[in-house]
Amino acid sequence: MPKANFTIRQLFEMDACTNCRLCADVCPAACAAVNGELSAVYRMKGLKRKLKSKAGLFSKLLGRRPPSAEELKHYADTVFRCTLCSNCQEVCPLGIRLKELWLSLREDLVQEKAYPAKIDMIRTNLAKSRNVFGEDNAERGEWVDDMRKPPADRYVRPRAEVVYVTGCVSAYFPLAQKIPIALVEIMDASGVDFTLLGEEEWCCGFPLLGAGLMEMFEDFRAQNLAAVKAKEAATVVFACPSCYQMWREHYRTDLDLLSAPEFLLRRVREWKIPLTELALTVTYHDPCDLGRGARVFEEPREVIRAIPGVTLVELPHSRENCICCGGGGNLEMVDPDLAAKIAKVKIDEVLATGAQAVVTSCQQCVRTMTSYVKRNKIQLEVMDIVQLVRRALKKA
């Protein structure tokens, strides 16, 4: 029997919405597509109508009919064309937890079998391969082979103080594999006792959250926690903000969880990372899950400022107001054209700063922005913060 997807608190929040439309003004999908149906305003209106049509006898007396199958499909298509960036939640004057509401709505629509076809692909890939791309999970650590001198154990060790969770994007996409390579080289250079999980690492579950498929999540959580426990590690490091957010919010663990910028800053403050001068002007893009989601704003900036010679210029929209790159919420799978339109807005803003490079702390942001830059032959370097720090490492 389907569970009730909306809490009492959420029902009160829906009723509290004043239709002020501030959320529509900051929605990256609605603004890039110039389509108000992609905004939180339209989504809230459709959700209220949908719930009121289920209100039993009172609803029937008022003549409220449920949406037709065609109307429900159209509505679902708009709901899943959202990056889950949380900017609508950030500007809501009533503090309505809109991201949680949209996630509950996606679960509700999946139970009603009203969702984009790509959701079935996500479900199948994760059930069979334990990663969102349907790749062989035994190949999750093959990026190590691209290193100049990979160790014989390929960084998969029986015990370690720190576990580095790679994430699906960095594990399988060549464009993003430079990120884990850079991070393990920094860990080596700064004397960190660490290990990878290899094929014992499964997807963190973030695609399940965004796809409304959280009924599958428990197996993934149990597997990943057991794999870390087997290493007897106390700390887990994530270069992927979505993995980091899932572990913080859904894993219920007392492990020390660190995003890559937080981990790097600890090492920088302890003088563990030997840095040399690097003449470069950069701007910083706050990933949605790390910034608005986890409120990690100052740590990456402090790391960047610690590199001699690097100049940091801020974007007009930064920190909690940062504009999404277009790569979140499974949007790239559901509507790649819309994801590219959002990426254009982001890159145009970056170029206006005059920076030589845009630095971020998310492999999906790197992948989305790099894809747009390469496709349009734009002279701009896109890199993760771990790549920037790796470039500044003193030669041994």
QUINORNOR-V400698 format. One record per pair of residues at least 24 apart in sequence whose ideal C-beta (glycine too) atoms are under 10 Angstrom apart, sorted by the first residue. I is the first residue (numbers start at 0). J is the second residue. D is the distance in whole Angstrom. If there is no record, write none. Layout:
# QUINORNOR-V400698
i;j;d
I;J;D
I;J;D
This chain:
# QUINORNOR-V400698
i;j;d
1;106;9
1;107;8
1;109;10
1;110;4
1;111;8
1;214;10
2;106;8
2;107;10
2;110;8
2;213;10
2;214;8
3;103;9
3;107;9
4;100;10
4;102;9
4;103;5
4;104;7
4;105;9
4;106;5
4;107;4
4;108;9
4;109;9
4;110;7
4;111;10
4;211;9
5;46;9
5;50;7
5;99;10
5;100;8
5;103;5
5;104;8
5;106;9
5;107;7
6;96;10
6;99;9
6;100;10
6;103;8
8;95;10
8;96;8
8;99;9
8;100;10
9;46;10
9;95;9
9;96;8
9;97;10
9;99;7
9;100;6
9;103;6
9;104;9
10;47;10
10;50;8
11;95;10
12;43;10
12;91;9
12;93;8
12;94;9
12;95;5
12;96;7
12;97;8
12;99;9
12;100;7
13;43;7
13;46;7
13;47;6
13;50;8
13;95;8
13;100;7
14;47;8
15;91;10
15;93;5
15;94;9
15;95;7
16;40;9
16;43;5
16;44;9
16;46;10
16;47;8
16;91;8
16;93;7
16;95;6
16;97;9
16;100;10
17;91;10
17;92;8
17;93;7
17;95;10
18;43;8
18;44;8
19;90;9
19;91;8
19;92;7
19;93;9
21;87;8
21;89;10
21;90;5
21;91;7
21;92;7
22;86;8
22;87;4
22;88;8
22;89;9
22;90;6
22;91;6
22;92;10
22;95;9
22;97;7
23;87;8
23;90;10
24;86;10
24;87;9
24;90;8
25;84;9
25;86;4
25;87;7
25;88;10
25;89;7
25;90;5
25;91;10
25;316;9
25;320;8
25;322;8
25;323;10
26;81;8
26;82;9
26;84;8
26;86;7
26;87;6
26;90;10
26;323;9
26;341;10
27;81;9
27;82;6
27;84;6
27;86;7
27;87;10
27;287;9
27;322;6
27;323;4
27;324;9
27;325;7
27;327;9
27;330;9
27;337;9
27;338;10
27;340;9
27;341;5
27;342;10
27;344;7
27;345;8
28;77;9
28;80;6
28;81;6
28;82;6
28;84;9
28;323;8
28;325;8
28;328;9
28;330;7
28;334;9
28;337;6
28;338;9
28;340;9
28;341;7
29;77;9
29;80;9
29;81;9
29;87;10
30;322;9
30;340;9
30;341;8
30;344;7
31;82;10
31;322;10
31;323;9
31;325;8
31;336;10
31;337;7
31;338;9
31;339;9
31;340;4
31;341;5
31;342;9
31;343;7
31;344;6
31;345;9
32;80;8
32;334;9
32;336;9
32;337;6
32;340;6
32;341;9
33;340;9
34;77;8
34;80;9
34;337;9
35;77;10
36;73;8
36;74;9
36;76;9
36;77;5
36;80;9
37;76;10
37;77;6
37;78;9
37;80;6
37;81;7
37;334;10
37;337;8
38;77;9
38;81;9
38;87;8
39;81;8
39;86;9
39;87;4
39;88;9
39;90;10
39;91;8
39;95;9
39;97;6
39;98;10
39;100;9
39;101;8
40;87;9
41;74;9
41;77;7
41;78;10
42;74;8
42;77;7
42;78;6
42;81;8
42;87;9
42;97;9
42;100;9
42;101;7
42;104;7
43;87;10
43;95;9
43;97;8
43;100;8
43;101;10
43;104;10
44;74;10
45;70;9
45;71;9
45;73;9
45;74;5
45;75;9
45;77;8
45;78;8
45;104;9
46;74;9
46;78;9
46;100;8
46;101;9
46;103;9
46;104;6
46;107;9
46;108;10
48;74;9
49;74;7
49;104;9
49;107;8
49;108;9
49;111;9
49;113;10
50;104;10
50;107;9
65;111;10
66;111;10
66;113;9
68;111;10
68;112;10
68;113;8
70;113;10
71;108;8
71;111;7
71;112;9
71;113;5
71;114;10
72;108;10
72;112;10
72;113;6
72;114;9
72;115;9
73;113;9
74;104;10
74;108;8
74;113;7
75;104;9
75;105;9
75;107;10
75;108;5
75;109;9
75;111;8
75;112;9
75;113;4
75;114;5
75;115;7
75;118;10
75;211;10
76;108;10
76;113;9
76;114;9
76;115;6
76;333;8
76;334;9
78;104;6
78;105;6
78;107;9
78;108;6
78;113;9
78;114;8
78;115;9
78;211;9
79;104;10
79;105;7
79;108;8
79;109;10
79;113;10
79;114;6
79;115;5
79;117;8
79;118;7
79;209;9
79;210;8
79;211;8
79;328;8
79;329;7
79;330;8
79;332;10
79;333;5
79;334;8
80;115;8
80;328;9
80;329;10
80;330;6
80;333;6
80;334;5
80;337;6
80;338;9
81;105;9
81;209;9
81;323;10
81;327;9
81;328;5
81;329;9
81;330;7
81;333;9
81;334;10
81;337;10
82;209;9
82;287;7
82;323;5
82;324;8
82;325;6
82;326;7
82;327;4
82;328;4
82;329;9
82;330;5
82;331;9
82;337;9
82;338;8
82;341;7
82;367;10
83;205;10
83;208;9
83;209;6
83;241;10
83;287;7
83;288;9
83;292;9
83;323;9
83;327;5
83;328;4
83;329;8
83;330;8
84;286;10
84;287;4
84;288;9
84;290;10
84;291;7
84;292;9
84;321;9
84;322;8
84;323;4
84;324;9
84;325;9
84;326;10
84;327;6
84;328;7
84;330;10
84;341;9
85;287;6
85;288;8
85;290;9
85;291;4
85;292;6
85;319;9
85;323;9
85;327;9
86;287;8
86;291;7
86;316;9
86;319;9
86;320;8
86;321;8
86;322;8
86;323;7
88;291;8
89;287;10
89;290;10
89;291;6
89;319;5
89;320;7
89;321;10
90;319;9
90;320;8
98;287;9
98;291;9
98;292;8
98;328;10
101;209;9
101;211;10
101;328;9
102;208;6
102;209;8
102;210;10
102;211;7
102;213;8
102;328;10
103;211;9
103;213;10
104;211;8
105;208;9
105;209;7
105;210;7
105;211;3
105;212;9
105;213;9
105;328;9
105;329;9
106;208;9
106;210;9
106;211;4
106;212;8
106;213;6
106;214;8
107;211;8
108;211;6
109;210;7
109;211;4
109;212;6
109;213;9
109;214;9
110;211;8
110;214;9
114;210;8
114;211;7
114;212;10
114;333;9
115;210;9
115;329;9
115;332;8
115;333;5
115;334;8
116;333;9
117;210;8
117;329;7
117;331;10
117;332;5
117;333;5
117;334;9
118;206;10
118;209;9
118;210;5
118;211;7
118;212;7
118;329;8
118;332;9
118;333;8
119;210;9
119;212;10
120;210;10
120;332;7
121;202;10
121;206;5
121;207;8
121;209;8
121;210;5
121;211;10
121;212;7
121;215;10
121;329;7
121;332;7
121;333;10
122;206;9
122;207;8
122;210;7
122;211;10
122;212;6
122;215;7
124;167;10
124;202;9
124;206;9
125;167;10
125;201;8
125;202;6
125;204;8
125;206;7
125;207;6
125;210;9
125;212;8
125;215;7
125;216;10
125;218;10
125;219;8
126;212;9
126;215;7
126;218;9
128;167;10
128;201;9
128;202;9
129;167;9
129;198;9
129;199;10
129;200;9
129;201;4
129;202;6
129;218;9
129;219;7
129;222;8
130;166;9
130;167;5
130;168;10
130;170;7
130;171;7
130;200;9
130;201;7
130;202;5
130;206;9
131;167;5
131;168;9
131;171;9
131;202;6
131;203;10
131;204;10
131;205;9
131;206;4
131;207;9
131;209;10
131;210;9
131;329;8
131;332;8
132;167;6
132;168;8
132;170;9
132;171;5
132;172;8
132;202;9
132;206;10
132;332;10
133;171;9
134;167;8
134;170;8
134;171;5
134;172;10
135;171;9
135;198;9
136;167;10
136;170;9
136;171;10
136;197;9
136;198;5
136;199;9
136;200;8
136;201;7
136;202;9
137;197;8
137;198;5
138;170;8
138;171;8
138;197;10
138;198;8
139;165;7
139;166;10
139;167;8
139;169;10
139;170;5
139;171;8
139;195;8
139;196;8
139;197;6
139;198;6
139;199;9
139;200;6
139;201;9
139;202;10
140;165;7
140;170;7
140;179;9
140;195;6
140;196;8
140;197;5
140;198;7
140;199;10
140;200;8
141;170;8
141;171;9
141;176;9
141;197;10
142;169;7
142;170;7
142;171;8
142;172;9
142;173;8
142;175;9
142;176;4
142;177;9
142;178;9
142;179;6
142;180;6
142;183;9
142;195;10
143;176;9
143;179;8
143;180;8
143;183;8
143;195;8
143;197;9
145;173;8
145;176;6
145;177;9
145;179;10
145;180;7
146;176;10
146;179;10
146;180;6
146;183;8
146;184;8
146;187;10
147;180;9
147;184;9
148;184;10
148;187;10
149;180;9
149;183;9
150;183;9
150;187;9
152;194;9
152;195;9
152;197;10
153;195;8
153;197;8
154;179;9
154;183;6
154;186;9
154;187;9
154;193;7
154;194;6
154;195;5
154;196;10
154;197;8
155;194;6
155;195;5
155;196;7
155;197;4
155;198;9
155;199;8
155;200;10
155;230;10
156;192;9
156;193;8
156;194;4
156;195;8
156;197;10
156;230;8
157;194;8
157;229;8
157;230;7
157;231;9
158;192;9
158;194;7
158;229;9
158;230;6
158;231;5
158;232;8
159;191;9
159;192;5
159;193;5
159;194;4
159;195;9
159;227;10
159;230;6
159;231;8
159;232;6
159;233;10
159;234;9
160;191;8
160;192;4
160;193;7
160;194;9
160;230;9
160;231;8
160;232;6
160;233;6
160;234;6
160;255;10
161;186;8
161;191;6
161;192;6
161;193;4
161;194;7
161;230;9
161;232;6
161;233;8
161;234;5
161;235;7
161;236;6
161;255;9
161;257;9
161;262;8
162;193;7
162;194;6
162;195;8
162;196;6
162;200;9
162;223;10
162;226;8
162;227;5
162;228;10
162;229;10
162;230;6
162;231;10
162;232;4
162;233;9
162;234;7
162;235;5
162;236;7
162;237;10
162;254;9
163;191;9
163;193;5
163;194;7
163;195;6
163;196;8
163;200;10
163;232;10
163;234;10
163;235;8
163;236;5
163;237;8
163;238;8
163;259;9
163;262;9
164;195;8
164;196;7
164;200;6
164;203;7
164;223;8
164;226;9
164;227;8
164;235;6
164;236;7
164;237;5
164;238;8
164;239;7
164;242;6
164;243;8
164;245;10
164;246;8
164;256;9
165;195;6
165;196;8
165;197;9
165;200;7
165;237;9
165;238;8
165;239;8
165;242;9
165;362;9
166;200;9
166;202;8
166;203;7
166;205;9
166;237;7
166;238;7
166;239;3
166;240;9
166;241;7
166;242;5
166;243;9
166;361;9
166;362;6
166;363;9
167;200;9
167;201;9
167;202;5
167;203;8
167;205;9
167;206;8
167;239;8
167;241;9
167;242;9
167;362;9
167;363;10
168;238;10
168;239;7
168;241;9
168;242;9
168;326;9
168;361;9
168;362;4
168;363;5
168;364;10
168;365;9
168;366;6
168;367;10
169;238;6
169;239;7
169;242;10
169;362;5
169;363;9
169;365;9
169;366;9
169;383;9
170;195;10
170;197;10
170;200;8
170;202;10
170;239;10
170;362;9
172;362;8
172;363;9
172;365;10
172;366;6
174;362;9
174;365;7
174;366;5
174;369;6
174;370;7
174;373;9
174;381;10
175;238;9
175;239;9
175;361;10
175;362;4
175;363;8
175;364;10
175;365;6
175;366;5
175;369;9
175;383;8
176;362;9
177;362;9
177;365;9
177;382;8
177;383;8
177;385;9
177;386;6
177;389;9
178;238;6
178;239;9
178;259;9
178;360;10
178;361;9
178;362;5
178;365;7
178;366;10
178;382;9
178;383;5
178;384;9
178;385;6
178;386;6
178;389;9
179;238;7
179;239;10
179;362;8
179;383;10
179;385;8
180;385;9
180;386;9
180;389;8
181;238;9
181;259;10
181;382;9
181;383;7
181;384;9
181;385;5
181;386;5
181;387;9
181;388;7
181;389;4
181;390;8
181;392;9
182;236;8
182;238;6
182;259;7
182;262;9
182;263;9
182;383;9
182;384;10
182;385;4
182;386;9
182;388;9
182;389;8
183;385;9
183;389;10
184;385;9
184;388;10
184;389;6
184;392;7
185;259;9
185;262;9
185;263;7
185;266;8
185;271;9
185;272;6
185;385;6
185;386;10
185;388;6
185;389;6
185;391;10
185;392;7
186;236;8
186;262;9
186;266;9
186;271;10
186;272;10
186;385;10
187;392;10
187;395;10
188;266;10
188;271;9
188;272;7
188;273;7
188;388;10
188;389;9
188;392;6
188;393;8
188;395;7
189;262;10
189;263;9
189;265;10
189;266;5
189;267;9
189;269;9
189;270;9
189;271;4
189;272;5
189;273;8
189;388;10
189;392;9
190;266;9
190;271;7
190;272;10
191;234;9
191;236;9
191;262;9
191;266;8
191;271;8
192;232;9
192;234;10
193;230;9
193;232;8
193;234;9
193;236;8
194;227;10
194;230;6
194;231;10
194;232;7
195;230;10
196;222;10
196;223;8
196;226;5
196;227;7
196;229;9
196;230;8
196;232;10
196;235;10
197;226;9
198;226;10
199;223;8
199;225;8
199;226;4
199;227;9
199;229;8
199;230;9
200;226;6
200;227;9
200;242;10
201;226;8
202;241;10
202;242;9
202;245;9
203;237;8
203;239;8
203;241;7
203;242;4
203;243;9
203;244;9
203;245;4
203;246;7
203;249;9
203;250;9
204;241;9
204;242;9
204;245;5
204;246;9
204;249;7
204;250;9
205;239;8
205;240;9
205;241;4
205;242;7
205;243;10
205;244;7
205;245;5
205;246;10
205;249;9
205;288;8
205;327;9
205;328;10
205;329;9
205;363;10
206;241;8
206;245;10
206;328;10
206;329;6
206;332;9
207;245;9
207;249;10
207;329;10
208;241;9
208;244;9
208;245;7
208;248;9
208;249;8
208;328;10
208;329;9
209;241;9
209;327;8
209;328;5
209;329;5
209;330;9
209;332;10
209;333;10
210;328;9
210;329;6
210;332;9
210;333;9
211;329;10
213;249;9
216;245;9
216;249;7
216;250;10
217;249;10
219;245;9
219;249;10
219;250;10
220;245;8
220;246;9
220;249;7
220;250;6
220;251;8
220;252;9
221;250;10
223;250;8
223;252;10
224;250;6
224;251;9
224;252;6
224;254;8
227;252;8
227;254;7
228;252;9
228;254;9
234;262;8
234;265;10
235;262;10
236;261;9
236;262;5
236;263;9
237;261;9
237;262;9
237;289;9
237;360;10
238;262;9
238;263;10
238;360;7
238;361;8
238;362;6
238;365;10
238;383;7
238;384;9
238;385;6
239;286;9
239;288;9
239;289;9
239;360;9
239;361;7
239;362;6
239;363;7
240;285;10
240;286;5
240;287;8
240;288;4
240;289;4
240;290;8
240;292;7
240;293;7
240;295;8
240;327;9
240;359;9
240;360;7
240;361;5
240;362;9
240;363;8
240;364;8
241;286;9
241;287;9
241;288;5
241;289;9
241;292;9
241;326;10
241;327;8
241;328;10
241;361;8
241;362;9
241;363;7
242;288;9
242;362;10
243;286;10
243;288;7
243;289;7
243;292;9
243;293;7
243;295;8
243;360;9
243;361;10
244;286;10
244;287;9
244;288;5
244;289;8
244;292;5
244;293;6
245;288;9
247;288;10
247;292;9
247;293;7
248;292;9
248;293;9
256;293;10
257;295;10
257;298;10
258;286;9
258;288;9
258;289;6
258;293;7
258;295;6
258;298;8
258;299;9
258;360;7
258;361;10
258;384;10
259;289;9
259;295;10
259;298;9
259;299;8
259;302;9
259;360;6
259;361;9
259;362;10
259;383;8
259;384;6
259;385;5
259;388;9
260;286;10
260;289;8
260;295;6
260;296;9
260;297;9
260;298;4
260;299;4
260;300;9
260;301;8
260;302;6
260;303;9
260;360;5
260;383;10
260;384;6
260;385;9
260;388;10
261;289;10
261;293;9
261;295;6
261;298;5
261;299;9
261;302;9
261;360;10
262;298;9
262;302;10
262;385;9
263;298;8
263;299;8
263;301;9
263;302;5
263;303;10
263;305;9
263;360;9
263;384;7
263;385;7
263;387;10
263;388;6
264;295;10
264;297;9
264;298;5
264;299;8
264;300;10
264;301;6
264;302;5
264;305;8
265;298;9
266;302;9
266;388;9
267;298;10
267;301;8
267;302;6
267;304;10
267;305;5
267;306;9
267;388;8
268;301;9
268;302;10
268;305;9
272;302;9
272;305;9
272;306;10
272;388;7
272;389;10
272;391;9
272;392;7
272;393;9
273;391;9
273;392;7
273;393;4
273;394;9
273;395;9
274;302;10
274;305;7
274;306;6
274;307;7
274;308;10
274;309;10
274;388;7
274;390;10
274;391;5
274;392;7
274;393;7
275;306;9
275;307;7
275;308;9
275;390;9
275;391;6
275;392;7
275;393;5
275;394;8
276;306;8
276;307;4
276;308;4
276;309;9
276;391;8
276;393;10
277;306;6
277;307;7
277;308;5
277;309;5
277;387;8
277;388;10
277;390;6
277;391;5
277;392;10
278;307;9
278;308;5
278;309;8
278;310;9
278;355;9
279;303;10
279;306;8
279;308;7
279;309;5
279;310;7
279;311;10
279;354;9
279;355;6
279;356;6
279;358;9
279;380;9
279;382;10
279;387;8
279;390;8
279;391;9
280;308;10
280;309;8
280;310;4
280;311;8
280;312;6
280;352;9
280;353;7
280;354;5
280;355;5
280;356;8
281;306;9
281;309;6
281;310;7
281;311;6
281;312;7
281;349;10
281;352;9
281;354;5
281;355;7
281;356;5
281;357;7
281;358;5
281;380;9
281;382;8
281;384;10
281;387;7
282;310;10
282;311;7
282;312;5
282;313;7
282;314;5
282;315;10
282;317;8
282;348;9
282;349;6
282;350;10
282;351;10
282;352;5
282;353;9
282;354;4
282;355;9
282;356;8
282;357;5
282;358;7
282;359;10
283;311;6
283;312;9
283;313;7
283;314;7
283;317;7
283;318;9
283;321;9
283;349;10
283;354;9
283;356;10
283;357;8
283;358;5
283;359;7
283;360;8
283;384;8
283;387;10
284;314;7
284;316;10
284;317;8
284;321;6
284;322;8
284;323;9
284;324;7
284;345;7
284;346;10
284;348;9
284;349;7
284;357;6
284;358;7
284;359;4
284;360;8
284;361;8
284;364;6
284;365;9
284;368;7
284;381;9
285;314;8
285;316;9
285;317;6
285;318;6
285;319;8
285;320;9
285;321;4
285;322;9
285;323;10
285;359;8
285;360;8
285;361;9
285;364;9
286;321;8
286;323;9
286;324;8
286;326;9
286;327;8
286;359;6
286;360;6
286;361;4
286;362;9
286;363;8
286;364;5
286;365;10
286;383;10
287;321;7
287;322;9
287;323;5
287;324;8
287;326;9
287;327;6
287;328;9
287;361;8
287;363;10
287;364;9
288;327;7
288;360;10
288;361;7
288;363;9
288;364;10
289;321;10
289;359;9
289;360;6
289;361;6
289;364;9
290;317;9
290;318;6
290;319;7
290;320;9
290;321;6
290;359;10
290;360;9
290;361;10
291;318;9
291;319;6
291;320;9
291;321;8
291;323;9
292;327;10
294;318;9
294;319;8
295;360;8
296;321;9
298;360;9
298;384;9
299;358;8
299;359;8
299;360;5
299;384;5
299;387;10
300;358;10
300;384;10
302;358;9
302;360;9
302;384;6
302;385;9
302;387;8
302;388;7
303;358;7
303;384;7
303;387;7
303;388;9
303;391;10
305;388;9
305;391;9
306;387;7
306;388;7
306;390;9
306;391;5
306;392;10
307;391;8
308;391;8
309;356;10
309;358;9
309;387;8
309;390;10
309;391;7
310;354;8
310;355;9
311;354;9
311;358;8
312;352;5
312;353;7
312;354;6
313;352;8
313;354;10
314;345;9
314;348;6
314;349;7
314;351;9
314;352;6
314;354;9
314;357;9
315;348;6
315;351;8
315;352;8
316;344;10
316;345;9
316;348;7
317;348;10
321;345;9
321;348;10
321;359;10
322;347;10
322;348;6
322;349;10
323;364;9
323;367;9
324;349;10
324;357;9
324;359;8
324;361;8
324;363;8
324;364;5
324;365;9
324;366;9
324;367;5
324;368;5
324;371;9
324;381;10
325;363;10
325;364;9
325;367;5
325;368;8
325;370;10
325;371;8
326;361;8
326;362;9
326;363;4
326;364;6
326;365;9
326;366;7
326;367;3
326;368;8
326;370;9
326;371;10
327;361;9
327;363;7
327;364;9
327;367;9
330;367;9
331;363;8
331;366;9
331;367;7
331;370;9
335;367;10
335;370;9
338;367;7
338;370;9
338;371;9
339;367;8
339;370;8
339;371;6
339;374;8
339;375;9
340;371;10
341;367;8
341;371;9
342;367;5
342;368;6
342;369;10
342;370;7
342;371;4
342;372;9
342;374;9
342;375;10
343;371;6
343;375;8
345;371;8
346;371;6
346;372;6
346;375;8
346;377;7
346;379;7
346;381;9
347;377;10
349;377;9
349;379;7
349;381;9
350;377;7
350;378;9
350;379;7
354;379;8
354;380;9
355;379;8
355;380;6
356;380;4
356;381;7
356;382;6
356;386;10
356;387;8
356;390;10
357;381;5
357;382;8
358;382;6
358;383;7
358;384;6
358;385;10
358;386;8
358;387;5
358;388;10
359;383;6
359;384;7
359;386;10
359;387;10
360;384;5
360;385;8
